[in-house]
């Protein structure tokens, strides 16, 4: 097989790939495991409390730090760099504020919930924007919609619940988190298999 033929084959596979290019499979797996753990925890709870908000904030902080580190390790495509950095910046800011509040309470309820709700909603919206741009210019598939949709839904549900996070809404959060965790784990396996196929090609 000539070099030109190899390049054409790799380009064709990359164009057809349903995953968000540039994200390692183990990163997606880690996000799935965290989402699954949080979901199981929430489903098992009967009432919402400060710990619930803190768990969501920690998850948002971890995802944002991973996104920033990934951007420094690799050259982020100019087509989506603005959206990706905005997502990371919002998540990092919101997560840091709420985690800092865990040690030194400087916000009265329901302020942490308001901050978290807006943070999740904005990161989800910018994620959908990033996917829309990347889908057109970089050929991304529908797999990249999973996380932004979950973030947007969580933000909307938290705001729509009157910032109370009652038992019913909490159960829905848990179910969505479990579903998202399982979907991300499956997605990670698909990315792993595709990356192996691409490497062999």
Secondary structure as UniProt FT lines:
FT   HELIX           3..16
FT   TURN            21..22
FT   HELIX           25..44
FT   HELIX           50..73
FT   TURN            78..80
FT   HELIX           81..103
FT   TURN            109..110
FT   HELIX           111..138
FT   HELIX           142..144
FT   HELIX           145..160
FT   TURN            161..163
FT   HELIX           167..200
//
